[in-house]
Amino acid sequence: MPEAIDPLPPPGLVAHDGAIILGLFQTYVDTITALESRRAQMSGVYASILGAIIAATGLDKFDTTALSVAALFMSAVWLINLAFFRTMAEVKWKTALRIEALLPITPFSDEYVLLKQRRALRSRLHLGFIARERILPLVVLLMCLGLLGLDALRYLQTVLTP
């Protein structure tokens, strides 16, 4: 969520348009919720696919190099999608908070201030939700790079060994 909020109403909006402001705010909150739901579903799909790929590496009939490349690709795509969802969430929250500033109470802004204060009291290791969600694809990506490196070394050994 953004730090600075521009609470100025858009040009032409007057105080008696409270129902319009509230409706717009509700729409934004609904779209943020839908966005978070889509991100969670997407992450579930990627985690399932990566789990299947990792499980397949234990079977003798599959080439581990090909599976490593597939897992590497899936992890990279997952990370790219998480970055997109993070950007979208930041933009949507910034807009929602601008609208909220026009309302008589500001629960999301108040909540954000309280959460920020709590984070300041805890360690610097606190990670946001999307940051924590990036751990699995990053670990898989690094494992795949390691496996591909080992495969390359084995190949070089067979080629260079007389």
N, C-alpha and C positions, 0 to 999 in steps of 0.2 A: 504494500500500500504506500502511496506517496506521502512524503513528509509535508509538503506545502499544498494548501488548498486555496484556490481562488474562489472566494465565496460570492463574488459579484454575480447578480442575476443576468441572464442574457438580455440584450436590448429588447424593449417592448414588453417584458414580463412585469406584471404589477402584482401587488399584494393579494388581490382577490382571486388570483389564479392558483390558490392553494391546492385545489383538487387536481389541477393539471400537474403541478409539481409533485404531489404525492403519487399520482398515477405513474408519472415518468420515473420517479424514484423506485417504485415497486417493480416496474418493468426492468430497470437496471439490476435490481437485486435478483430478480428471477433469471436474467440472462447470466449473471455471475454464477448463480447456483447451477444452472444448466452447463455452463462452461466447466465448472469444477467436476460435475458428474461425468461429462465427456472425457475429461482428462483421466479420471479414475478408471473408467471403462477401458480407455486406450492403454493405460498402464497395465491393467489386468490382462489384456490381449497380448501385449508384448512380453509380459512375464511368462505367460503360458507358452508362447512360441519358443522363447529362450529356454524354458524348462524342458520342452520336448527336444530341442536341439541338443541340449546338454545330456539328456537321458540317452539320446541316440548315439552319442560318442562312446557309450559303453558297449554298444553292439558291434560285433566284428564285421558285419556286412556293410558298414558305412565308413567312408573315408573321413578321418578326423580333420584333415586339412580343409576339405570342402565344408564340413560342418563348422569349423572355426571361422571360415570366411563368412558363412551364412550368419553365424551368431555375431560376428564383428559388425556386419552390415545392419542387422536388426538392432543392435545396441546403439549404433550411430544414428539410425533413423529415430529411435526412441528418444535419444538425447536432443535431437533437433526438434522433435515434436514437443518435448517438455519445455524447451526454450520458447517456442511459439506460444504455448499455453501460458507461460509466465508473463510474457509481454502482453498478451491479451488481457490477463487478469489485472496487471498493473494499470493498463489503460482504462479498463472498465471500472476499477475501484476509484481511480482518480476522477472519472466522470461522475460516478455515483456519489462520491464525497462532495463534489461541487454542488450537486443537486441537494444533498442532505444539509448542506450549510444554509439552504433557504428554508428549511423546516424548523418548527419551534424547538425540537429536541434533536440531538445528534448522537444516537447510540453507537453507530459504527466508529465515528471519530473518537468518541470517549473510550470505547473499547480498545481502539488502536493505541491510544495514549497509555492506557493502563497496561496493555501487553508490552509495549516498548519499555515501560518502567520496570516491569518484572524481568524482562530479558536483560536489562542493564544490571540487575542484581545477580543474575545467574552468570555462569561462565561464558566465555566468548565462543565456546563450542556449540552453542545453540544454533541449530540449523532450521531454516524455514521448511515448510512442508515439501515444496517442489525440490529444494536442495536435498532433503532426505530421500526423496523419490529418485533422484539421480544416482544414488549410491549403487543400486543393483546394476543398471546398464553400464556404469563406469567400471565396476568390478569385472563384469563379464567381458567388456571391451579389453581390459588389461589382461585378463586371462587368455583371451583369444590371441592377442598380440604375442603373449609369451609362448603359447602353443605353436603359433605360426613361426616364431623365431626358432623354437626347438626343431620343428619340422625342417626348416631351412638348414640348420646345423647338421641334422642327420643326413639330409640330401648331400650337403657339401662333403661330409665324411665319406659317403659311399662313392662320390665322384672322385675325390682326391686320394682315396685309399687305393694303392695298387693291388 
